[in-house]
Amino acid sequence: MKMKRIVSLCLSFLLLTSVAVAAETPAATEPSYEITPVTDQTMIRVWGTAVEVGENRVHLNNSNEEDIYSDIILNVGEETLVLDAVTGEKVSFDQVKENDVVYAYVGPAMTMSLPPQAFAQLILCNIPADFGVPSLVQAQSVAACGEGYDVRVDAETVLHMDKDVELLASESVAEPALESLKPGDVLLTWRQSGETACEAQGTVTKAMAFAVDYAGWLYAAPGELSVNGTAVELAEGTEPFVQDGKLMIPLRLVVEALGGKTEWDRESRTIQVLDAEGQVLYALNADESTYSKESGVELDLMVPAVLKDGTTFLAAEDVLRLQNLKLEVR
């Protein structure tokens, strides 16, 4: 399915066009820390004039000397999604003509050739002069505001989506609904200039939604923890805390909030983590800096697990990766 490739390679991602949004800024009395969005992947936006169009490729070039991808060849396959930039309708690649201005999104894998080559995940064509080309963004947080929602897409930008916004279906989201938006969702957004509602920096008039294969989303700060938008009850001694610049999170509470469970082997001091269906996701040694999955191969944690008053804490990045969660940035 064409959309499945786009979802797997770019929709579980942080766009290069946005600023890294994972850094938390605690109160002045708290130690500083930063959470790296390890479950986000990079999607690169490229654009230019189609100087050459072949059967399965297009050569783009633009005059922006500061753009490191000003000259690039895009390879096109059955999994490439080609959309009309104005309507959002799916079109065939043969609508891309020489001398047309084209925008595209590609994965980070590129050849070392000159010009570099990359596989096009999404192509936007049929772009009129002076048209505001839609941009692909990932929701870092979603908050109700007025009769719509504010969607944070990076550290600097919040977009407002009113109740009357036009939502377009995709192969991964057949019936998009504003109230179903959540952190991690990816949106192709058409925006309007002028006044904005609430605290937003822009207003979305139309959007196409793409589903992302996350198990859920997580927000954490010293003394705070929520999973899928619901606050986790924290008993004394289980609160997230900062250690050596990393936010440490109680693993069991996150797993249980997702419907899973942990099994502790006192003799071997190992923890098995099971999902809601009882399947083992991974195992880790409470005293080591490694974990293992079904293959049995040991992999490194970002930082060693910490056992504190009977509770095992992992760095936020390790929890995000192991549980396949999206970091919610408020």
Secondary structure as the mmCIF struct_conf table of DSSP 4:
data_model
#
loop_
_struct_conf.conf_type_id
_struct_conf.id
_struct_conf.beg_label_comp_id
_struct_conf.beg_label_asym_id
_struct_conf.beg_label_seq_id
_struct_conf.end_label_comp_id
_struct_conf.end_label_asym_id
_struct_conf.end_label_seq_id
HELX_RH_AL_P HELX_RH_AL_P1 LYS A 2 CYS A 10
TURN_TY1_P TURN_TY1_P1 LEU A 11 SER A 12
BEND BEND1 PHE A 13 PHE A 13
STRN STRN1 LEU A 14 LEU A 15
TURN_TY1_P TURN_TY1_P2 LEU A 16 THR A 17
BEND BEND2 SER A 18 SER A 18
TURN_TY1_P TURN_TY1_P3 ALA A 28 THR A 29
BEND BEND3 GLU A 30 GLU A 30
HELX_LH_PP_P HELX_LH_PP_P1 PRO A 31 SER A 32
TURN_TY1_P TURN_TY1_P4 VAL A 38 THR A 39
STRN STRN2 THR A 42 VAL A 53
BEND BEND4 GLU A 55 ASN A 56
STRN STRN3 ARG A 57 ASN A 61
TURN_TY1_P TURN_TY1_P5 GLU A 65 GLU A 66
TURN_TY1_P TURN_TY1_P6 ILE A 68 TYR A 69
BEND BEND5 SER A 70 SER A 70
STRN STRN4 ASP A 71 ASN A 75
TURN_TY1_P TURN_TY1_P7 GLU A 78 GLU A 79
STRN STRN5 LEU A 81 ASP A 84
TURN_TY1_P TURN_TY1_P8 ALA A 85 THR A 87
STRN STRN6 LYS A 90 LYS A 90
HELX_RH_3T_P HELX_RH_3T_P1 PHE A 93 GLN A 95
TURN_TY1_P TURN_TY1_P9 GLU A 98 ASN A 99
STRN STRN7 VAL A 101 VAL A 106
BEND BEND6 PRO A 108 PRO A 108
BEND BEND7 MET A 112 PRO A 115
STRN STRN8 GLN A 117 CYS A 125
HELX_LH_PP_P HELX_LH_PP_P2 ILE A 127 PRO A 128
TURN_TY1_P TURN_TY1_P10 ALA A 129 ASP A 130
STRN STRN9 SER A 135 GLN A 138
BEND BEND8 GLN A 140 GLN A 140
STRN STRN10 SER A 141 CYS A 145
TURN_TY1_P TURN_TY1_P11 GLY A 146 GLU A 147
STRN STRN11 GLY A 148 ARG A 152
BEND BEND9 ASP A 154 GLU A 156
STRN STRN12 VAL A 158 LEU A 168
BEND BEND10 GLU A 171 SER A 172
BEND BEND11 ALA A 174 GLU A 175
HELX_RH_3T_P HELX_RH_3T_P2 LEU A 178 SER A 180
TURN_TY1_P TURN_TY1_P12 PRO A 183 GLY A 184
STRN STRN13 VAL A 186 GLN A 192
BEND BEND12 GLY A 194 GLY A 194
BEND BEND13 ALA A 197 ALA A 197
TURN_TY1_P TURN_TY1_P13 CYS A 198 GLU A 199
BEND BEND14 GLN A 201 GLN A 201
STRN STRN14 GLY A 202 PHE A 210
BEND BEND15 ALA A 215 ALA A 215
STRN STRN15 GLY A 216 ALA A 221
TURN_TY1_P TURN_TY1_P14 PRO A 222 GLY A 223
STRN STRN16 GLU A 224 VAL A 227
TURN_TY1_P TURN_TY1_P15 ASN A 228 GLY A 229
STRN STRN17 THR A 230 ALA A 231
HELX_LH_PP_P HELX_LH_PP_P3 VAL A 232 GLU A 233
TURN_TY1_P TURN_TY1_P16 GLU A 236 GLY A 237
BEND BEND16 GLU A 239 GLU A 239
STRN STRN18 PHE A 241 GLN A 243
TURN_TY1_P TURN_TY1_P17 ASP A 244 GLY A 245
STRN STRN19 LYS A 246 PRO A 250
HELX_RH_AL_P HELX_RH_AL_P2 LEU A 251 ALA A 257
TURN_TY1_P TURN_TY1_P18 LEU A 258 GLY A 259
STRN STRN20 LYS A 261 ASP A 265
TURN_TY1_P TURN_TY1_P19 ARG A 266 ARG A 269
STRN STRN21 THR A 270 LEU A 274
TURN_TY1_P TURN_TY1_P20 ALA A 276 GLU A 277
BEND BEND17 GLY A 278 GLY A 278
STRN STRN22 VAL A 280 ASN A 285
TURN_TY1_P TURN_TY1_P21 ALA A 286 ASP A 287
BEND BEND18 GLU A 288 SER A 289
STRN STRN23 THR A 290 SER A 292
TURN_TY1_P TURN_TY1_P22 GLU A 294 SER A 295
STRN STRN24 GLU A 298 ASP A 300
BEND BEND19 MET A 302 VAL A 303
STRN STRN25 VAL A 306 LYS A 308
TURN_TY1_P TURN_TY1_P23 ASP A 309 GLY A 310
STRN STRN26 THR A 311 ALA A 315
HELX_RH_AL_P HELX_RH_AL_P3 ALA A 316 GLN A 323
TURN_TY1_P TURN_TY1_P24 ASN A 324 ASN A 324
STRN STRN27 LEU A 325 LEU A 327
HELX_LH_PP_P HELX_LH_PP_P4 GLU A 328 GLU A 328
#
